[in-house]
Amino acid sequence: MGRRAGVVETVATGVGLALGVCAGGAASAQPALDPGAFDSSRIPPRTSLSVRTLVPGAGWGTTNQHEERAALSLAKLYLADYALKHGDGSAEDRDLGERMIRKSDDAAADRIEAKYPYAIDAEATEYHLRSTHSQGGWEFSTTSTADVADFLAAKIRDEPDSPILAWMEQPADRAADGTRQDWGTARLPQVYGTKWGWSDVGDPEVSSVSFGPGFTVAAHTYGTPEQQTEDVLAAWSALMPEVNPKH
């Protein structure tokens, strides 16, 4: 399926899915999210998780989903979005944005932030992201899984042709620093695109955010990629028991 067709289907399915769940029934041909089955106690507190449909305000998450945590390389989503929408329209900005999203290129993020130093805080204001702050540099910035999932749902709903979505659908197997990009929310069924984040210093800390037909899902884990994948799959088995995860 092409990106344009896939994202349009995502928008249409997301509206139907959320309305169907609110009405107590399944929507479209996709299995419905089951919020009644979602039990945060199944997810260790090391992981924060947020799931959103494409209808504003419709979604679920762990009790710590609004907790302000390190944005890691998910901050590059905000940088890329600002540069594309509010930058100078240069080919350089587009190239740097692609490198940030597909390869999680830190050097590209440094250049965009140097050019647009208030990008992250401006994005937080535009998208009403209460836990998102630049903290003096993208590598120190904070966000929450709720903010990231809401941001991505807004992009799909309001700007389905955004290059960011296309780049998320075509990630490099390995990031610019050699990290293999293959964990967490990317392992869920029906996922179209993903962006990952990780810490290069200190204790392991990872994040991921993905979108699929009718949903966005974001996760942050104080732990390893394998631990995040374990926690995300456990949560998804409760939310969508009819759908098997990727192996």
C-alpha positions as CSV (number, residue, x, y, z in Angstrom):
1,M,0.0,0.0,0.0
2,G,1.3,3.4,-0.9
3,R,2.0,6.0,1.8
4,R,-0.8,8.4,0.7
5,A,-3.3,5.5,0.6
6,G,-2.1,4.1,3.9
7,V,-2.3,7.4,5.8
8,V,-5.7,8.2,4.3
9,E,-7.0,4.8,5.4
10,T,-5.5,5.5,8.8
11,V,-7.5,8.7,9.2
12,A,-10.7,7.1,8.0
13,T,-10.3,4.0,10.1
14,G,-9.3,6.1,13.2
15,V,-12.5,8.1,13.1
16,G,-14.6,5.0,12.7
17,L,-12.6,3.0,15.3
18,A,-13.0,5.6,18.0
19,L,-16.7,6.2,17.3
20,G,-17.3,2.4,17.2
21,V,-15.6,2.0,20.6
22,C,-17.5,4.9,22.1
23,A,-20.7,3.2,20.9
24,G,-19.7,-0.1,22.4
25,G,-19.1,-1.9,19.1
26,A,-16.4,-2.8,16.7
27,A,-15.7,-0.3,13.9
28,S,-14.7,-1.0,10.3
29,A,-12.9,-4.2,9.5
30,Q,-10.2,-3.5,12.1
31,P,-10.3,-5.1,15.6
32,A,-11.5,-2.6,18.1
33,L,-9.3,-1.3,21.0
34,D,-10.8,-2.6,24.3
35,P,-10.2,0.1,26.9
36,G,-12.0,-1.9,29.5
37,A,-9.4,-4.6,29.2
38,F,-6.5,-2.2,29.7
39,D,-4.9,-2.8,33.0
40,S,-1.9,-0.5,33.8
41,S,-0.8,-2.9,36.5
42,R,0.3,-5.3,33.8
43,I,3.0,-2.8,32.7
44,P,6.0,-2.2,35.0
45,P,6.5,1.4,36.1
46,R,9.7,1.5,34.1
47,T,7.6,1.9,31.0
48,S,5.2,4.7,30.1
49,L,2.7,3.9,27.3
50,S,0.1,5.9,25.5
51,V,-2.3,4.8,22.8
52,R,-4.5,7.3,20.8
53,T,-7.2,7.0,18.1
54,L,-7.4,9.8,15.6
55,V,-10.4,11.4,17.3
56,P,-9.2,14.1,19.6
57,G,-9.4,13.0,23.2
58,A,-10.0,9.3,22.4
59,G,-7.2,7.1,23.8
60,W,-5.7,5.2,26.8
61,G,-2.5,4.9,28.6
62,T,-0.6,3.8,31.7
63,T,-1.0,5.9,34.9
64,N,2.4,7.5,34.2
65,Q,1.7,8.5,30.6
66,H,1.8,12.2,31.4
67,E,5.1,11.9,33.3
68,E,7.8,14.2,32.0
69,R,10.7,12.0,30.8
70,A,13.7,12.5,28.5
71,A,12.5,13.0,24.9
72,L,15.6,11.3,23.6
73,S,15.6,11.3,19.7
74,L,11.8,11.6,19.6
75,A,12.6,15.3,20.0
76,K,13.6,15.1,16.4
77,L,10.0,14.8,15.4
78,Y,9.3,18.2,16.8
79,L,12.4,19.7,15.2
80,A,11.6,18.3,11.8
81,D,8.0,19.4,12.0
82,Y,8.9,23.0,13.0
83,A,11.5,23.2,10.2
84,L,9.0,21.9,7.6
85,K,6.1,24.1,8.6
86,H,7.8,27.3,9.9
87,G,11.3,27.2,8.4
88,D,12.7,28.9,5.3
89,G,11.5,26.1,3.0
90,S,15.0,25.2,1.9
91,A,16.0,21.9,0.5
92,E,18.6,21.7,3.2
93,D,16.0,21.7,5.9
94,R,14.1,18.9,4.2
95,D,17.3,16.9,3.8
96,L,18.1,17.4,7.5
97,G,14.6,16.5,8.5
98,E,14.7,13.2,6.6
99,R,18.1,12.3,8.2
100,M,16.7,13.1,11.6
101,I,13.6,10.8,11.2
102,R,14.9,8.0,9.0
103,K,18.4,7.7,10.5
104,S,18.0,9.5,13.8
105,D,21.0,11.7,12.8
106,D,22.2,13.7,15.8
107,A,24.4,16.0,13.6
108,A,21.3,16.9,11.5
109,A,19.3,17.7,14.7
110,D,22.2,19.9,15.9
111,R,22.1,21.9,12.7
112,I,18.3,22.3,12.7
113,E,18.3,23.4,16.4
114,A,21.1,25.9,15.8
115,K,19.0,27.4,13.0
116,Y,15.7,27.3,14.9
117,P,16.6,27.3,18.6
118,Y,13.0,27.7,19.9
119,A,11.6,25.0,17.7
120,I,10.7,22.5,20.5
121,D,9.1,25.0,22.8
122,A,7.1,26.4,19.8
123,E,5.9,22.9,18.9
124,A,4.8,22.4,22.5
125,T,2.8,25.5,22.4
126,E,1.3,24.8,19.0
127,Y,0.2,21.2,19.8
128,H,-0.6,21.9,23.5
129,L,2.1,19.5,24.8
130,R,2.2,20.1,28.5
131,S,5.2,17.9,29.3
132,T,7.4,19.0,26.4
133,H,10.2,21.4,27.1
134,S,13.5,22.1,25.3
135,Q,15.6,22.4,28.5
136,G,18.3,24.3,26.6
137,G,18.9,21.8,23.9
138,W,17.2,19.0,22.1
139,E,19.4,16.3,23.7
140,F,18.2,17.5,27.1
141,S,14.6,18.1,26.1
142,T,11.7,16.4,27.8
143,T,8.3,15.1,26.7
144,S,5.8,12.4,27.7
145,T,4.3,9.5,25.8
146,A,1.0,11.2,26.0
147,D,2.4,14.3,24.3
148,V,4.2,12.2,21.5
149,A,1.1,10.1,20.8
150,D,-1.1,13.2,20.7
151,F,1.3,15.0,18.4
152,L,1.5,12.1,16.0
153,A,-2.3,11.7,15.9
154,A,-2.6,15.4,15.1
155,K,-0.1,15.1,12.3
156,I,-2.0,12.2,10.7
157,R,-5.4,13.8,11.2
158,D,-4.6,17.3,10.0
159,E,-1.6,16.8,7.7
160,P,-1.7,13.2,6.3
161,D,0.8,14.2,3.5
162,S,3.5,15.3,5.9
163,P,6.9,14.1,4.8
164,I,7.5,13.1,8.5
165,L,5.0,10.3,8.1
166,A,6.6,9.1,4.9
167,W,10.1,9.1,6.5
168,M,8.7,7.1,9.5
169,E,7.4,4.5,7.0
170,Q,10.9,4.2,5.5
171,P,13.4,4.1,8.5
172,A,16.9,3.0,7.9
173,D,17.7,-0.5,9.4
174,R,20.5,1.1,11.3
175,A,20.7,4.7,12.6
176,A,23.5,7.1,11.8
177,D,25.4,5.8,14.9
178,G,24.9,2.2,14.0
179,T,22.0,1.4,16.4
180,R,19.6,-1.2,15.0
181,Q,16.1,0.3,14.8
182,D,13.7,-2.6,15.5
183,W,12.1,-2.5,19.0
184,G,9.2,-1.4,21.0
185,T,6.1,-0.1,19.2
186,A,7.6,-1.1,15.9
187,R,6.9,-4.7,16.9
188,L,3.2,-4.2,17.1
189,P,0.9,-5.5,14.4
190,Q,-0.4,-3.2,11.6
191,V,2.2,-0.6,12.2
192,Y,3.0,1.6,9.2
193,G,5.8,3.8,10.6
194,T,8.1,4.3,13.6
195,K,10.6,6.7,15.2
196,W,13.0,5.5,17.9
197,G,15.0,7.1,20.6
198,W,17.8,5.9,23.0
199,S,20.3,7.2,25.4
200,D,24.0,7.0,24.7
201,V,25.2,7.6,28.2
202,G,24.3,6.2,31.7
203,D,21.7,3.6,32.3
204,P,19.7,2.2,29.4
205,E,16.8,4.3,28.4
206,V,14.7,3.9,25.1
207,S,11.6,5.2,23.4
208,S,9.6,4.5,20.3
209,V,6.4,5.9,18.7
210,S,4.5,4.3,15.8
211,F,1.3,4.8,13.8
212,G,-1.0,2.3,12.2
213,P,-4.6,2.1,10.9
214,G,-6.6,4.2,13.3
215,F,-4.0,4.6,16.1
216,T,-0.8,6.0,17.4
217,V,1.2,4.5,20.2
218,A,4.2,5.8,22.1
219,A,6.4,4.2,24.7
220,H,9.3,5.2,27.0
221,T,11.2,2.7,29.1
222,Y,13.9,3.0,31.7
223,G,15.6,-0.1,30.4
224,T,16.7,-1.9,27.3
225,P,15.0,-2.2,23.9
226,E,14.2,-5.8,24.7
227,Q,12.4,-4.8,27.9
228,Q,10.4,-2.1,26.1
229,T,9.3,-4.6,23.5
230,E,8.2,-7.0,26.3
231,D,6.2,-4.3,28.1
232,V,4.6,-3.0,24.9
233,L,3.5,-6.4,23.7
234,A,2.0,-7.2,27.1
235,A,-0.1,-4.0,27.0
236,W,-1.2,-4.6,23.4
237,S,-2.4,-8.2,24.1
238,A,-4.9,-6.6,26.5
239,L,-5.9,-3.7,24.2
240,M,-6.2,-5.8,21.0
241,P,-6.4,-9.4,22.0
242,E,-7.5,-10.5,18.5
243,V,-4.3,-9.3,16.8
244,N,-1.0,-11.1,17.1
245,P,2.2,-9.0,17.4
246,K,5.1,-9.2,15.0
247,H,7.9,-11.7,15.8
